[in-house]
Structures are given as C-alpha cells and as structure tokens.
C-alpha cells in the first residue's frame, strides 16, 4: 500500500481465494484488508483490463503468522517460522523518499489572472449593448421589467469585470 502504512501484502490471487483466506485469518484473530483494483475501476465507471486479482493486506505485527497461514492453506510445502520471517522482511517495499505535504496545489492560480483581448472585447461589447438596450429609459419610454433586469445585470457585471481588470 503506502510506505508508512501499518499493513503489508501477504497474498495476491482470485477473489474467491482471497475471501477464503480472509475467513481463515478472521478465525485466527488477524484483521485483514482486501484491495481489488479491478472491482474499484468497475465501480468508478472505468473500463478495466485487470485480471480479477485481489490483494490481502495484514498488520505488520501479524505478518509472519499470516504468511505462515497462507503457506499452509495454499501450498503443500511447510516453511518454518524463521524462513517465513525472512521472506516477510524481503517482501517489504524498498525505502522510498517520503512524500512531503506541500501547501502548493496542483493547479496554480495567478494572483492577477490575465484576460485575453477577446474576453475584454466581449465584456466591453456586452456592456455597450446592454446600455444601448437601456437607453430608452433615459428618454422616458417604458420597457418590460425583464429587459430592464437582464440588461442591468449584464451592464453591472461587465462593468465590474472591466473595472477590476484595469484596476489591477
């Protein structure tokens, strides 16, 4: 799983074998965690080309006992506890550099975002057009409420974005 995790992988196999092993581990009082990447991909809606393999992880303190149980259940060869302990230490992940937590996000936002010329022209055009649509109000004509509200909102919004851009 993860380098700093308290769990180690003891078995990789079919879902059926994993459930069988998990039941034996549970009877022995060993807590186990199953990870099935293929099933996770299917549930997330992604296609998968994984062979239906599941992984069984146990706590590091129960690693030797769990490996012994795996050997006993799935093979005919008997290994001593010292041989299993040696295999358990060899199977641990290579020491990898720690991933440090950073406050940097993956997508950096600029403090002063740059607007394209097209964006500025569009805002200016919409501002002028909405003011043109509101011009009859200054001549004393009546306009529908919807036209006043919509044109007023567009004028205020575009004016605000243009002022904010040029102020920065």
MARDO-324495 format. One line per 2 residues: number of its first residue (from 1); their letters; for each residue x, y, z of C-alpha. Coordinates in Angstrom, 2 decimals, padded with zeros to 5 digits. Example, Ala and Ser with C-alpha at 12.3 -4.5 7.8 and 13.67 -1.06 7.14 Angstrom:
2
1> AS> 012.30/-004.50/007.80; 013.67/-001.06/007.14
// end
This chain:
168
1> XX> 000.00/000.00/000.00; 001.95/003.02/001.27
3> XX> 005.44/003.08/002.74; 004.32/004.45/006.10
5> XX> 001.32/002.15/006.25; 000.87/-000.30/009.08
7> XX> -000.17/-003.00/006.58; 001.83/-005.42/004.41
9> XX> 000.66/-007.53/001.47; 000.56/-011.25/002.17
11> XX> -001.37/-012.65/-000.76; -002.46/-011.83/-004.31
13> XX> -004.97/-014.05/-006.05; -008.50/-014.55/-007.22
15> XX> -011.40/-013.03/-005.33; -012.59/-016.47/-004.27
17> XX> -009.22/-017.43/-002.78; -008.97/-014.05/-001.10
19> XX> -012.36/-014.49/000.60; -011.33/-017.99/001.68
21> XX> -008.06/-016.68/003.14; -009.80/-013.74/004.77
23> XX> -012.17/-016.08/006.60; -009.22/-018.16/007.91
25> XX> -007.40/-015.01/009.01; -010.53/-013.77/010.77
27> XX> -010.85/-017.08/012.63; -007.21/-016.72/013.75
29> XX> -007.93/-013.20/015.04; -005.93/-011.41/012.34
31> XX> -007.51/-008.31/010.85; -007.09/-008.14/007.08
33> XX> -007.84/-005.61/004.36; -008.68/-006.55/000.77
35> XX> -007.88/-004.35/-002.20; -009.38/-005.19/-005.57
37> XX> -008.30/-002.67/-008.23; -010.44/-004.25/-010.95
39> XX> -013.61/-004.01/-008.87; -012.76/-000.43/-007.88
41> XX> -012.31/000.53/-011.53; -015.64/-001.02/-012.47
43> XX> -017.46/000.75/-009.62; -015.90/004.06/-010.64
45> XX> -017.13/003.57/-014.19; -013.78/002.94/-015.81
47> XX> -013.10/000.10/-018.15; -010.64/-002.40/-016.86
49> XX> -008.26/-004.91/-018.32; -007.11/-006.23/-014.96
51> XX> -007.19/-009.92/-014.40; -009.56/-010.30/-011.49
53> XX> -006.83/-010.17/-008.84; -007.34/-009.08/-005.28
55> XX> -004.68/-008.30/-002.69; -004.80/-009.16/001.01
57> XX> -003.02/-006.91/003.50; -002.48/-007.58/007.20
59> XX> -000.97/-005.53/010.00; 002.82/-005.74/010.20
61> XX> 002.74/-007.29/013.65; 000.74/-010.25/012.29
63> XX> 002.74/-010.59/009.07; 004.70/-013.74/009.96
65> XX> 001.64/-015.55/011.27; -000.40/-014.55/008.21
67> XX> 002.33/-015.65/005.78; 002.52/-018.95/007.61
69> XX> -001.24/-019.37/007.22; -001.06/-018.52/003.50
71> XX> 001.67/-021.11/003.00; -000.30/-023.68/004.98
73> XX> -003.56/-023.03/003.12; -002.36/-022.64/-000.47
75> XX> 000.68/-024.88/-000.75; 001.83/-028.28/000.35
77> XX> 005.31/-027.14/001.40; 005.86/-026.36/005.02
79> XX> 008.17/-023.47/005.90; 009.48/-022.75/009.34
81> XX> 008.70/-019.52/011.12; 012.27/-018.27/010.61
83> XX> 012.00/-018.85/006.83; 008.65/-017.07/006.74
85> XX> 010.07/-014.19/008.76; 012.98/-013.92/006.32
87> XX> 010.54/-013.85/003.38; 008.45/-011.22/005.15
89> XX> 011.45/-008.92/005.60; 012.48/-009.44/001.96
91> XX> 009.00/-008.63/000.67; 008.83/-005.23/002.30
93> XX> 008.86/-002.29/-000.07; 012.10/-000.56/-000.87
95> XX> 012.63/002.56/001.14; 011.19/005.37/-000.91
97> XX> 011.64/009.04/-000.18; 008.80/010.37/001.90
99> XX> 006.19/012.38/000.11; 006.13/015.69/001.86
101> XX> 002.91/017.54/002.20; 003.01/020.87/000.50
103> XX> 000.61/023.72/000.57; 001.02/024.14/-003.17
105> XX> -001.95/023.00/-005.18; -001.62/021.13/-008.43
107> XX> -003.22/023.95/-010.40; -001.61/027.25/-009.64
109> XX> -003.87/030.28/-009.76; -002.31/033.56/-010.65
111> XX> -002.93/036.41/-008.26; -003.79/038.67/-011.17
113> XX> -005.35/036.49/-013.84; -004.70/037.71/-017.35
115> XX> -007.70/038.26/-019.58; -007.42/037.72/-023.28
117> XX> -008.11/040.54/-025.70; -011.17/038.64/-026.92
119> XX> -012.51/038.42/-023.36; -012.01/042.15/-022.82
121> XX> -013.65/042.97/-026.17; -016.59/040.72/-025.35
123> XX> -017.09/042.36/-021.95; -016.87/045.84/-023.48
125> XX> -019.27/044.89/-026.28; -021.80/043.39/-023.87
127> XX> -021.56/046.48/-021.67; -022.22/048.81/-024.59
129> XX> -025.06/046.65/-025.94; -026.81/046.41/-022.55
131> XX> -026.51/050.19/-022.10; -027.96/050.65/-025.62
133> XX> -030.88/048.40/-024.61; -031.45/050.56/-021.50
135> XX> -031.12/053.92/-023.35; -034.88/054.29/-023.99
137> XX> -035.37/054.56/-020.21; -033.44/057.83/-020.25
139> XX> -035.86/059.17/-022.91; -038.89/058.43/-020.70
141> XX> -040.10/055.34/-022.57; -041.44/052.29/-020.79
143> XX> -039.59/048.98/-021.06; -040.54/045.47/-019.92
145> XX> -039.26/044.64/-016.44; -037.42/041.54/-017.68
147> XX> -035.46/043.62/-020.22; -034.51/046.15/-017.56
149> XX> -033.38/043.50/-015.07; -031.44/041.42/-017.59
151> XX> -029.75/044.36/-019.31; -028.99/045.98/-015.96
153> XX> -027.40/042.80/-014.64; -025.27/042.38/-017.76
155> XX> -024.18/046.04/-017.60; -023.23/045.82/-013.93
157> XX> -021.39/042.51/-014.35; -019.42/043.54/-017.43
159> XX> -018.65/046.95/-015.95; -017.38/045.32/-012.75
161> XX> -015.11/042.88/-014.63; -013.68/045.66/-016.82
163> XX> -013.03/047.93/-013.83; -011.44/045.08/-011.89
165> XX> -009.21/044.20/-014.86; -007.96/047.71/-015.48
167> XX> -007.56/048.46/-011.77; -005.05/045.59/-011.49
// end
